[in-house]
Amino acid sequence: MKLGVSLEEAQLLIKKRCRPLPVEDVSILEAWGRVCGSDINADSDLPAGPQSAVDGYAVRDSGDHGIYTLQDSFLLGDHPLAGLEPGHACRVSTGGDLPPGTTAVFPQERTTIKEGRLVAQEPFKTGNNIKSVGEDFKAGESLASRGAQLTPGTVALLAAFGHDQVPVYRQPRVALASISRNIIPWHMQPEPGQTRDCNIPLLTAMVAQNGSRVTASGIFSETGSPAPEAFSQLLAEADVLIMIGGTFAPTGHEASLLMERMGAELLYWDVPVQPGSHTGAAALGSKLLFALSGNPAACAVGFQLFAAPALRALQGSRPEAAYVKARCPNGYDKKTGSRRFIRGRVEWKDGWKVTVLPGQKPSMIHSLVDCNALIDMPAGSPGIEAGQAVDVLLSSPNDFIQ
């Protein structure tokens, strides 16, 4: 076990123990947000044949001074076989197949019918309002890449090519264990000296935000050290176990002792970052264990820095955090000894801007309510001046579009 490692070294130790979970097929209706498990290419052109982009009239050539002889009328779903004669027109619908020989389509509102003939009210332009073969995607073109998160648009694209099942990495299963003698379930009425647990609901949401799911959780508040068998049972049906609390005590770190008693290999302990420097990770076979601070803000920061990258890696995604450079309009006037992560709200307004949120104490929930980013404050920093450019870690990169 390594003591007092840097953040980057701790993250590298975790990354080395992460192997993508098996690939499974899921219904396309359940594929949104999942990570694609293989490269998927188009097996045909889209559209497969020329189609009309508007409701109107397909024509061949420019006609006689914009006047065309009406030849046929096709409904949506018809597949015309007979070709258009020069100077002729036929009725078509948006998305409908075009008859062979079509050179342009006039929108209905740009035409009139006089004495059984079509009169165009705009100049003829070859190819106008025609969706050409492969205009959207060509055969062999990439539809989805392995390791890419499936967006609603990708789901629609795969459906357009007939995919009913989509290969995706299995979602990591996470177990949560809160270790504290004064913590009770959030739905109970606390007695003097007791505190409602908010960390399990907090991490359940953050786990889901990172494409994973909580399969088991428990609060361990009994007197004396909890039995490691209880934690082994939580981990039995999970890929990751996150212990909350028990990371610092004068008589020993309860969480690290539990990991050792479970037979896990401690990877590191203590990382010089604030909040939540007393943190660690371990490996038990192919499974990962994390120990995070019981203070809510420190718990959230620790999850973002250590557990979230692991969950991404287990799904075949890049584990590295997404950073941007942003201006901080309100600043932060407190100096720091060790590297500090400030909870902030980032947005794009003619450039990235990040606001320091109120309630920066590790025990406070206030700064988490609107938090969508962490300001990375270097060790030894005298503070952040108003308007200063800072490095910002995005909590959920997919929510931001420049």
SELOTOR-247268 format. One record per residue (C-alpha): z, y, x. Coordinates in steps of 0.25 Angstrom, whole numbers. Layout:
zz: Z, yy: Y, xx: X
...
***
This chain:
zz: 0, yy: 0, xx: 0
zz: -3, yy: 14, xx: 5
zz: 7, yy: 25, xx: 3
zz: 3, yy: 40, xx: 1
zz: -12, yy: 38, xx: 1
zz: -22, yy: 49, xx: -3
zz: -28, yy: 50, xx: -17
zz: -41, yy: 46, xx: -12
zz: -36, yy: 34, xx: -4
zz: -28, yy: 29, xx: -16
zz: -41, yy: 30, xx: -24
zz: -48, yy: 23, xx: -14
zz: -38, yy: 12, xx: -14
zz: -39, yy: 11, xx: -29
zz: -55, yy: 11, xx: -28
zz: -55, yy: -1, xx: -18
zz: -47, yy: -9, xx: -28
zz: -57, yy: -6, xx: -40
zz: -68, yy: -16, xx: -44
zz: -76, yy: -13, xx: -57
zz: -72, yy: -22, xx: -68
zz: -82, yy: -32, xx: -74
zz: -93, yy: -27, xx: -83
zz: -94, yy: -30, xx: -97
zz: -104, yy: -28, xx: -109
zz: -99, yy: -19, xx: -120
zz: -106, yy: -14, xx: -133
zz: -114, yy: -1, xx: -131
zz: -105, yy: 5, xx: -142
zz: -93, yy: 3, xx: -132
zz: -100, yy: 7, xx: -119
zz: -97, yy: 22, xx: -119
zz: -88, yy: 26, xx: -108
zz: -89, yy: 12, xx: -101
zz: -94, yy: 11, xx: -87
zz: -108, yy: 4, xx: -86
zz: -107, yy: -9, xx: -79
zz: -122, yy: -10, xx: -74
zz: -135, yy: -2, xx: -72
zz: -143, yy: -2, xx: -85
zz: -158, yy: 2, xx: -85
zz: -168, yy: 4, xx: -96
zz: -176, yy: -8, xx: -99
zz: -186, yy: 0, xx: -106
zz: -191, yy: 14, xx: -109
zz: -184, yy: 24, xx: -118
zz: -191, yy: 27, xx: -127
zz: -200, yy: 14, xx: -126
zz: -212, yy: 21, xx: -133
zz: -216, yy: 36, xx: -136
zz: -207, yy: 42, xx: -147
zz: -207, yy: 54, xx: -155
zz: -197, yy: 65, xx: -152
zz: -198, yy: 72, xx: -165
zz: -201, yy: 69, xx: -180
zz: -215, yy: 74, xx: -181
zz: -229, yy: 69, xx: -178
zz: -235, yy: 62, xx: -167
zz: -249, yy: 66, xx: -163
zz: -260, yy: 63, xx: -154
zz: -267, yy: 74, xx: -146
zz: -267, yy: 88, xx: -150
zz: -274, yy: 86, xx: -163
zz: -285, yy: 96, xx: -169
zz: -278, yy: 109, xx: -167
zz: -265, yy: 103, xx: -170
zz: -269, yy: 95, xx: -182
zz: -267, yy: 80, xx: -183
zz: -271, yy: 69, xx: -192
zz: -259, yy: 62, xx: -198
zz: -261, yy: 47, xx: -194
zz: -247, yy: 40, xx: -197
zz: -233, yy: 42, xx: -200
zz: -222, yy: 34, xx: -193
zz: -208, yy: 32, xx: -196
zz: -196, yy: 31, xx: -186
zz: -196, yy: 16, xx: -182
zz: -211, yy: 14, xx: -183
zz: -219, yy: 10, xx: -171
zz: -233, yy: 16, xx: -172
zz: -244, yy: 6, xx: -166
zz: -257, yy: 14, xx: -170
zz: -260, yy: 26, xx: -161
zz: -262, yy: 40, xx: -165
zz: -276, yy: 45, xx: -166
zz: -280, yy: 58, xx: -158
zz: -277, yy: 70, xx: -167
zz: -268, yy: 62, xx: -176
zz: -253, yy: 63, xx: -179
zz: -242, yy: 54, xx: -185
zz: -228, yy: 56, xx: -191
zz: -217, yy: 51, xx: -181
zz: -202, yy: 52, xx: -181
zz: -192, yy: 56, xx: -169
zz: -190, yy: 44, xx: -161
zz: -201, yy: 36, xx: -167
zz: -212, yy: 29, xx: -159
zz: -225, yy: 36, xx: -158
zz: -239, yy: 31, xx: -160
zz: -248, yy: 28, xx: -148
zz: -256, yy: 40, xx: -144
zz: -246, yy: 50, xx: -148
zz: -247, yy: 63, xx: -139
zz: -236, yy: 72, xx: -145
zz: -227, yy: 73, xx: -157
zz: -226, yy: 86, xx: -166
zz: -212, yy: 89, xx: -172
zz: -213, yy: 88, xx: -188
zz: -209, yy: 103, xx: -189
zz: -221, yy: 107, xx: -180
zz: -231, yy: 101, xx: -189
zz: -237, yy: 102, xx: -203
zz: -245, yy: 93, xx: -212
zz: -258, yy: 100, xx: -217
zz: -268, yy: 92, xx: -226
zz: -263, yy: 79, xx: -220
zz: -264, yy: 83, xx: -206
zz: -253, yy: 87, xx: -196
zz: -253, yy: 101, xx: -190
zz: -245, yy: 104, xx: -177
zz: -238, yy: 117, xx: -177
zz: -236, yy: 116, xx: -161
zz: -245, yy: 114, xx: -150
zz: -248, yy: 99, xx: -146
zz: -241, yy: 95, xx: -133
zz: -243, yy: 81, xx: -127
zz: -230, yy: 73, xx: -127
zz: -223, yy: 82, xx: -136
zz: -211, yy: 76, xx: -143
zz: -214, yy: 62, xx: -138
zz: -203, yy: 53, xx: -132
zz: -211, yy: 46, xx: -121
zz: -209, yy: 32, xx: -116
zz: -196, yy: 31, xx: -107
zz: -194, yy: 46, xx: -109
zz: -179, yy: 43, xx: -111
zz: -177, yy: 32, xx: -101
zz: -187, yy: 23, xx: -94
zz: -186, yy: 8, xx: -91
zz: -178, yy: 5, xx: -79
zz: -170, yy: 18, xx: -80
zz: -155, yy: 18, xx: -79
zz: -148, yy: 18, xx: -92
zz: -134, yy: 16, xx: -86
zz: -128, yy: 14, xx: -72
zz: -117, yy: 5, xx: -68
zz: -104, yy: 13, xx: -67
zz: -108, yy: 24, xx: -76
zz: -100, yy: 27, xx: -88
zz: -108, yy: 25, xx: -101
zz: -109, yy: 38, xx: -109
zz: -113, yy: 39, xx: -123
zz: -127, yy: 43, xx: -119
zz: -128, yy: 30, xx: -110
zz: -124, yy: 22, xx: -122
zz: -135, yy: 27, xx: -130
zz: -145, yy: 25, xx: -119
zz: -141, yy: 10, xx: -118
zz: -142, yy: 9, xx: -133
zz: -156, yy: 14, xx: -133
zz: -160, yy: 3, xx: -123
zz: -153, yy: -8, xx: -132
zz: -140, yy: -10, xx: -124
zz: -130, yy: -16, xx: -133
zz: -120, yy: -20, xx: -122
zz: -117, yy: -12, xx: -110
zz: -111, yy: -17, xx: -97
zz: -99, yy: -9, xx: -93
zz: -87, yy: -11, xx: -84
zz: -75, yy: -16, xx: -91
zz: -65, yy: -6, xx: -94
zz: -52, yy: -6, xx: -85
zz: -40, yy: -11, xx: -92
zz: -28, yy: -3, xx: -89
zz: -13, yy: -6, xx: -91
zz: -3, yy: 6, xx: -91
zz: 12, yy: 4, xx: -88
zz: 22, yy: 16, xx: -89
zz: 34, yy: 14, xx: -80
zz: 46, yy: 23, xx: -84
zz: 60, yy: 21, xx: -89
zz: 59, yy: 33, xx: -98
zz: 46, yy: 31, xx: -104
zz: 44, yy: 26, xx: -118
zz: 31, yy: 24, xx: -127
zz: 25, yy: 37, xx: -132
zz: 26, yy: 34, xx: -146
zz: 42, yy: 32, xx: -145
zz: 52, yy: 43, xx: -147
zz: 59, yy: 46, xx: -133
zz: 74, yy: 46, xx: -131
zz: 81, yy: 55, xx: -121
zz: 75, yy: 52, xx: -107
zz: 63, yy: 45, xx: -112
zz: 48, yy: 50, xx: -112
zz: 36, yy: 45, xx: -120
zz: 25, yy: 39, xx: -112
zz: 12, yy: 47, xx: -111
zz: 6, yy: 40, xx: -99
zz: 1, yy: 28, xx: -106
zz: -6, yy: 36, xx: -116
zz: -11, yy: 45, xx: -105
zz: -16, yy: 34, xx: -96
zz: -22, yy: 26, xx: -108
zz: -31, yy: 39, xx: -111
zz: -35, yy: 41, xx: -96
zz: -38, yy: 26, xx: -95
zz: -47, yy: 27, xx: -107
zz: -53, yy: 40, xx: -101
zz: -57, yy: 31, xx: -88
zz: -64, yy: 21, xx: -96
zz: -53, yy: 11, xx: -96
zz: -43, yy: 6, xx: -106
zz: -28, yy: 3, xx: -107
zz: -25, yy: -11, xx: -110
zz: -10, yy: -12, xx: -109
zz: 2, yy: -2, xx: -107
zz: 17, yy: -2, xx: -106
zz: 29, yy: 6, xx: -104
zz: 40, yy: 1, xx: -94
zz: 53, yy: 9, xx: -96
zz: 63, yy: -2, xx: -94
zz: 74, yy: -1, xx: -84
zz: 71, yy: -7, xx: -71
zz: 58, yy: -10, xx: -65
zz: 48, yy: -16, xx: -74
zz: 44, yy: -30, xx: -72
zz: 30, yy: -31, xx: -65
zz: 26, yy: -42, xx: -75
zz: 25, yy: -32, xx: -86
zz: 15, yy: -24, xx: -77
zz: 7, yy: -37, xx: -73
zz: 6, yy: -40, xx: -88
zz: 0, yy: -26, xx: -91
zz: -10, yy: -28, xx: -79
zz: -14, yy: -42, xx: -84
zz: -25, yy: -37, xx: -93
zz: -28, yy: -24, xx: -86
zz: -36, yy: -19, xx: -74
zz: -27, yy: -8, xx: -70
zz: -12, yy: -5, xx: -72
zz: -6, yy: 9, xx: -72
zz: 9, yy: 11, xx: -70
zz: 14, yy: 24, xx: -75
zz: 27, yy: 29, xx: -69
zz: 36, yy: 22, xx: -59
zz: 29, yy: 28, xx: -47
zz: 40, yy: 35, xx: -40
zz: 55, yy: 32, xx: -39
zz: 66, yy: 34, xx: -28
zz: 68, yy: 19, xx: -29
zz: 54, yy: 14, xx: -28
zz: 40, yy: 16, xx: -35
zz: 42, yy: 7, xx: -48
zz: 27, yy: 6, xx: -50
zz: 23, yy: 2, xx: -36
zz: 34, yy: -9, xx: -36
zz: 29, yy: -14, xx: -49
zz: 15, yy: -15, xx: -43
zz: 20, yy: -23, xx: -31
zz: 28, yy: -32, xx: -40
zz: 16, yy: -35, xx: -48
zz: 9, yy: -40, xx: -35
zz: 0, yy: -28, xx: -34
zz: -5, yy: -22, xx: -21
zz: -1, yy: -7, xx: -20
zz: -13, yy: 1, xx: -15
zz: -6, yy: 14, xx: -13
zz: 6, yy: 22, xx: -17
zz: 9, yy: 37, xx: -18
zz: -3, yy: 47, xx: -17
zz: -1, yy: 61, xx: -13
zz: -6, yy: 68, xx: -26
zz: 1, yy: 75, xx: -37
zz: 5, yy: 72, xx: -48
zz: 8, yy: 58, xx: -46
zz: 9, yy: 55, xx: -31
zz: 17, yy: 43, xx: -34
zz: 6, yy: 33, xx: -38
zz: 0, yy: 20, xx: -33
zz: -10, yy: 9, xx: -36
zz: -10, yy: -6, xx: -34
zz: -20, yy: -18, xx: -35
zz: -17, yy: -31, xx: -41
zz: -29, yy: -40, xx: -40
zz: -40, yy: -32, xx: -46
zz: -31, yy: -24, xx: -54
zz: -26, yy: -10, xx: -51
zz: -12, yy: -4, xx: -53
zz: -9, yy: 11, xx: -53
zz: 5, yy: 18, xx: -53
zz: 5, yy: 32, xx: -59
zz: 15, yy: 43, xx: -61
zz: 23, yy: 43, xx: -74
zz: 21, yy: 58, xx: -75
zz: 10, yy: 60, xx: -85
zz: 1, yy: 70, xx: -77
zz: 4, yy: 62, xx: -64
zz: 0, yy: 50, xx: -72
zz: -13, yy: 56, xx: -77
zz: -17, yy: 61, xx: -63
zz: -14, yy: 48, xx: -56
zz: -22, yy: 40, xx: -66
zz: -34, yy: 50, xx: -64
zz: -33, yy: 49, xx: -49
zz: -30, yy: 34, xx: -47
zz: -32, yy: 25, xx: -60
zz: -44, yy: 32, xx: -66
zz: -53, yy: 30, xx: -53
zz: -49, yy: 15, xx: -54
zz: -53, yy: 14, xx: -68
zz: -66, yy: 20, xx: -65
zz: -69, yy: 11, xx: -54
zz: -65, yy: -2, xx: -62
zz: -76, yy: 2, xx: -71
zz: -87, yy: 4, xx: -61
zz: -86, yy: 19, xx: -61
zz: -84, yy: 28, xx: -49
zz: -69, yy: 30, xx: -47
zz: -70, yy: 43, xx: -40
zz: -65, yy: 55, xx: -48
zz: -74, yy: 66, xx: -52
zz: -71, yy: 80, xx: -45
zz: -76, yy: 93, xx: -48
zz: -74, yy: 107, xx: -42
zz: -68, yy: 117, xx: -53
zz: -62, yy: 131, xx: -53
zz: -48, yy: 132, xx: -58
zz: -46, yy: 144, xx: -66
zz: -31, yy: 144, xx: -67
zz: -27, yy: 138, xx: -54
zz: -14, yy: 130, xx: -50
zz: -3, yy: 138, xx: -42
zz: 5, yy: 126, xx: -37
zz: 3, yy: 121, xx: -23
zz: 3, yy: 106, xx: -20
zz: 7, yy: 98, xx: -8
zz: 0, yy: 85, xx: -12
zz: -14, yy: 84, xx: -19
zz: -12, yy: 88, xx: -33
zz: -20, yy: 85, xx: -46
zz: -19, yy: 96, xx: -56
zz: -22, yy: 93, xx: -71
zz: -34, yy: 102, xx: -76
zz: -44, yy: 105, xx: -86
zz: -58, yy: 105, xx: -81
zz: -71, yy: 111, xx: -88
zz: -85, yy: 115, xx: -85
zz: -87, yy: 130, xx: -87
zz: -98, yy: 135, xx: -78
zz: -91, yy: 126, xx: -68
zz: -79, yy: 117, xx: -67
zz: -66, yy: 124, xx: -71
zz: -52, yy: 117, xx: -71
zz: -39, yy: 123, xx: -77
zz: -26, yy: 118, xx: -72
zz: -18, yy: 113, xx: -84
zz: -4, yy: 116, xx: -88
zz: 7, yy: 106, xx: -85
zz: 4, yy: 101, xx: -71
zz: 18, yy: 94, xx: -69
zz: 16, yy: 79, xx: -68
zz: 25, yy: 76, xx: -79
zz: 17, yy: 85, xx: -89
zz: 7, yy: 81, xx: -99
zz: 2, yy: 95, xx: -102
zz: -9, yy: 95, xx: -91
zz: -15, yy: 82, xx: -95
zz: -18, yy: 87, xx: -109
zz: -31, yy: 94, xx: -105
zz: -33, yy: 88, xx: -92
zz: -47, yy: 83, xx: -88
zz: -46, yy: 85, xx: -73
zz: -37, yy: 86, xx: -61
zz: -37, yy: 97, xx: -50
zz: -37, yy: 91, xx: -36
zz: -27, yy: 100, xx: -29
zz: -27, yy: 97, xx: -14
zz: -14, yy: 94, xx: -6
zz: -7, yy: 107, xx: -1
zz: -15, yy: 116, xx: -11
zz: -8, yy: 129, xx: -14
zz: -13, yy: 129, xx: -28
zz: -26, yy: 132, xx: -35
zz: -30, yy: 146, xx: -37
zz: -36, yy: 151, xx: -50
zz: -51, yy: 149, xx: -49
zz: -50, yy: 140, xx: -37
zz: -60, yy: 128, xx: -36
zz: -53, yy: 115, xx: -37
zz: -57, yy: 100, xx: -36
zz: -55, yy: 93, xx: -50
zz: -55, yy: 79, xx: -54
zz: -61, yy: 76, xx: -68
zz: -53, yy: 67, xx: -76
zz: -64, yy: 62, xx: -85
zz: -77, yy: 66, xx: -78
zz: -86, yy: 61, xx: -89
zz: -81, yy: 72, xx: -98
zz: -87, yy: 83, xx: -90
zz: -102, yy: 87, xx: -90
zz: -107, yy: 98, xx: -82
***
